[in-house]
Amino acid sequence: MYLTAEKKREFFKKYGKSAEDTGSTEGQIALFSFRIAHLTEHLKNNPKDFSTQRALVTLVGKRRRLLNYLKDRDINRYREIIKSLKLRK
C-alpha cells in the first residue's frame, strides 16, 4: 500500500504538533496533499477510472475547506503550510 501507518506518522510529526496528534489541521492538509498527488498520478495512467476521479475531487474539496479554515483562524500558519507544501506558485 502506498500510505502506511509509518508514513502517516511522519506527516503528522513533520507538519503537525506531534506524531500522535492526527487532528492537527496542518497534518491533515499535508496528508491530503500526498494522497492527491498519488491519485493524480494514478489518473494519468488510468484516465477512465471514474471512481478514483470522484475520490480525487472529494479530497481536493476537503483540503480546500481545511485551508480556508486555517486562513480564517491563523493567517501565519496558513502561509507557512502553503510555503512548506508548495501549493501555490
N, C-alpha and C positions, 0 to 999 in steps of 0.2 A: 504494500500500500504506500502511496506517496506521502501520506501525512500520518506519522506515528506519534505516539504519546511523547517521546523524547523531543521530537521536532516541535510539538506544541509547547512543551515546557521551555524550549529555547526561545520561542517567540515571546512568551509571556515574561521570561526573565530579561530579555533584551529590551522590550518595548513597554512592558508593564511595570508594576511596582515590585513584584516578586514572581517566582516560578509558579507559586500556588495561587496567585491572585488572577484567576481566569476571568474575572468580571471587569477588569480594567478596560476602559474604552480604547486606549492606545493598543493594547494587546489584541483586542478583538479586531481592530482595523487592520493590524499587521497580518493576522491570521486570514482574514477575508481577502486581503491583497494577494497573499500567497495562493490561496485557493482560486482566485480569479485568474491569476497568471497561468495556473495549471489547466484550468478549464479552457482558457483561450487557446493554449497550445493544442489541446485535445480537439477543439473545434476546427483548427486549421487542417488537421488530418482527417477529420470526420465531419464534413460540413452538413450532412443530413441528419445528424444526431440532435433531434429537436428537444428531447428531454434534458440533455445537457445544456442546450441553448437556454431553455427556460430556467434551469438552475443558475446559470451564469447571470441572467438578468435579475433574478431574485437576490443573488449575492451582491451585485453592484448596487441595488437599491438599499440593502441593509447597510452596506458600507457608507453610502451617501447619507443615510439618516444618522448614523453614528458620527460622521464628520460634521454634519450640521449641528448635532447636539453639542459636540465638543467646541465648535466655533462659537456657539451661543454661551456656553459656560465659561470657557477659558481660551481666549484667542491665542495666547502664547503657547499653550500645549498643542493647539491645532496647527499653528505654524511649524512647530517642532516636528510633529508627526508627518506633516506634508513634506518637509525638508528631508527627513531621515528615510522616508519610503520613496521619495522622488515621484510623487503622484502628480505634480504639476510641472509644466515646462518652465 
